[in-house]
């Protein structure tokens, strides 16, 4: 499976350099000049790595970072910015960035940093929590050596629970991460939880909050 990088950058010359460097390394590449274009694209396809400029014509890459980490936590994010002061880097990393590269930068170094994130992702393809083994590449989960018959949303929900094992998760947070809703009707979530429980997944109800996977 070919890895894919999304670049959010309004400087065409920078996009061209990064495109050549990544494609020479066999990495798929898509570039977006505005926050709006990027947000529409990531709803349809999630990349392995997102490269995010901060100062954009229609918004801030830091706001995009927060959205990506909330809704698509499996996407690695590298900030690319002319804001190179220590406090700028600390702010980006504290908001969830996996790496921060100051402009101007070497495309060879950037490619190495992208490959570093891809290696980390390959190491974490298998999640094993609570007796369940989940393979994020084949999108399958098994319990007691039996493959669980999951649809796409059930798989996404189980994966989110496993990534946040032991945490009390609010309904709104789960809906935002798995369905993309900021808030709303929770019956869909409750029905999916009930289905996972029937398959043997141990999900605890946290009254007044939501759910917890142990």
C-alpha positions in Angstrom: 0.0 0.0 0.0 1.5 3.4 -1.1 1.9 6.0 1.7 0.3 9.3 1.1 1.2 12.8 2.2 -1.1 15.8 2.2 0.5 19.3 2.0 -1.3 22.4 3.0 0.9 25.2 1.6 0.1 28.3 -0.5 3.6 28.7 -2.0 3.6 26.9 -5.3 7.4 26.8 -5.4 7.6 25.0 -2.1 4.9 22.6 -3.2 6.9 21.7 -6.3 10.1 21.0 -4.4 8.3 18.8 -1.8 6.3 17.0 -4.6 9.5 16.0 -6.4 11.4 14.9 -3.3 8.5 12.7 -1.9 7.6 11.1 -5.3 11.3 10.2 -5.8 10.9 8.3 -2.6 7.8 6.5 -3.7 5.5 8.5 -1.5 2.1 9.7 -2.8 1.5 13.4 -2.7 -1.4 15.9 -2.8 -1.1 19.6 -2.3 -3.8 22.1 -1.2 -3.4 25.9 -1.2 -6.3 26.7 1.2 -7.7 25.4 4.5 -11.0 24.8 2.8 -9.5 22.6 0.1 -7.6 20.6 2.6 -10.6 20.1 5.0 -12.8 18.9 2.1 -10.1 16.5 0.9 -9.3 14.9 4.3 -13.0 14.1 4.8 -12.8 11.8 1.7 -9.3 10.4 2.2 -7.0 10.4 5.3 -3.3 10.6 4.5 -0.5 9.0 6.5 1.2 12.3 7.1 -0.1 15.9 6.8 2.4 18.8 6.3 0.8 22.0 7.5 1.9 25.5 6.9 0.6 27.9 9.6 0.0 31.2 7.8 -2.6 30.6 5.1 -4.9 32.9 3.0 -8.1 31.6 4.7 -7.0 30.5 8.1 -4.3 29.1 10.4 -2.6 25.7 10.1 -2.7 25.5 13.9 -6.5 25.4 13.7 -6.3 22.7 11.1 -3.9 20.8 13.3 -6.4 20.8 16.2 -9.2 19.5 13.9 -7.0 16.8 12.3 -5.9 15.5 15.7 -9.4 15.5 17.0 -11.1 13.8 14.1 -8.2 11.8 12.5 -5.8 11.0 15.4 -4.0 8.4 13.3 -2.7 11.1 10.9 0.8 12.3 11.7 1.2 16.1 11.4 4.4 18.0 10.7 4.2 21.8 10.9 6.0 23.8 8.2 6.4 27.5 9.2 8.4 30.6 8.9 7.5 31.1 12.6 10.7 29.7 14.0 10.9 31.1 17.5 11.1 28.5 20.3 7.6 29.5 21.6 6.1 29.0 18.2 7.5 25.4 18.0 6.4 24.7 21.6 2.9 25.9 20.8 2.7 23.7 17.8 4.0 20.6 19.6 1.7 21.3 22.6 -1.3 21.4 20.2 -0.5 17.9 19.0 2.0 18.3 16.2 4.3 15.2 15.7 7.1 17.4 14.4 7.9 21.0 13.6 10.1 22.2 10.7 11.1 25.8 10.3 11.4 27.6 6.9 13.6 27.7 5.0 14.3 23.9 5.2 16.1 21.2 3.3 13.8 19.0 1.3 16.1 16.1 2.1 15.7 16.7 5.8 11.9 17.1 5.4 11.8 13.8 3.5 13.7 12.1 6.2 11.3 13.4 8.8 8.3 12.2 6.8 9.9 8.8 6.5 10.5 8.8 10.3 6.8 9.3 10.8 5.9 6.6 8.3 8.2 4.1 10.1 6.5 4.9 13.4 3.1 4.2 11.9 4.3 0.9 10.4 5.4 -0.2 13.9 2.0 0.6 15.3 -0.1 -1.2 12.6 -1.1 -3.8 15.2 -3.1 -2.7 18.3 -3.5 -5.2 21.0 -5.7 -4.1 23.9 -8.2 -6.0 26.2 -7.7 -9.3 24.4 -8.5 -7.8 21.0 -6.0 -7.6 18.2 -6.7 -4.9 15.6 -4.8 -4.6 12.3 -5.0 -1.1 11.0 -3.7 -2.1 7.5 -6.2 -4.9 6.8 -8.9 -3.1 9.0 -9.7 -6.3 10.8 -10.1 -7.1 14.5 -10.1 -10.5 16.2 -11.0 -11.7 19.7 -10.0 -15.2 20.8 -8.6 -15.9 17.3 -12.0 -15.1 15.8 -12.4 -12.3 13.3 -15.1 -9.9 14.4 -17.7 -9.1 11.7 -17.5 -5.3 11.8 -18.8 -2.8 9.4 -16.7 0.4 8.7 -18.1 2.5 11.5 -18.0 -0.3 14.0 -14.3 -0.8 13.1 -13.6 3.0 13.4 -15.4 3.1 16.8 -13.5 0.1 18.1 -10.2 1.5 16.9 -10.9 4.8 18.7 -11.8 3.0 21.9 -8.6 0.9 21.7 -6.5 4.0 21.1 -8.0 5.6 24.2 -8.2 2.5 26.4 -9.0 3.3 30.0 -10.2 6.8 29.3 -13.7 8.0 30.1 -14.8 9.4 26.7 -17.7 11.8 26.3 -20.4 11.1 23.7 -19.6 14.3 21.9 -15.9 13.5 21.7 -16.7 10.0 20.3 -19.2 11.4 17.8 -16.7 14.1 16.6 -13.8 11.6 16.2 -15.7 8.7 14.6 -18.7 10.4 12.8 -17.4 14.0 12.4 -20.3 15.4 14.4 -19.5 18.2 16.9 -22.5 17.1 18.9 -25.9 15.7 18.2 -28.1 12.6 18.4 -26.4 9.8 20.4 -28.7 7.0 19.4 -26.4 6.0 16.6 -23.5 5.8 18.9 -25.4 3.8 21.5 -26.5 1.3 18.9 -23.0 0.8 17.7 -21.8 0.3 21.2 -24.5 -2.3 21.8 -23.4 -4.1 18.7 -19.8 -4.2 19.8 -20.8 -5.5 23.2 -22.7 -8.4 21.6 -19.5 -9.3 19.9 -17.7 -9.5 23.2 -16.1 -6.1 23.4 -16.1 -4.8 27.0 -17.3 -1.2 26.9 -18.3 0.4 30.2 -21.0 3.0 30.5 -19.7 6.1 32.4 -22.9 7.7 33.6 -23.2 11.4 32.8 -20.2 11.2 30.6 -20.2 8.5 27.9 -18.2 5.3 27.6 -14.9 3.7 28.6 -13.1 0.7 26.9 -11.1 -1.3 29.5 
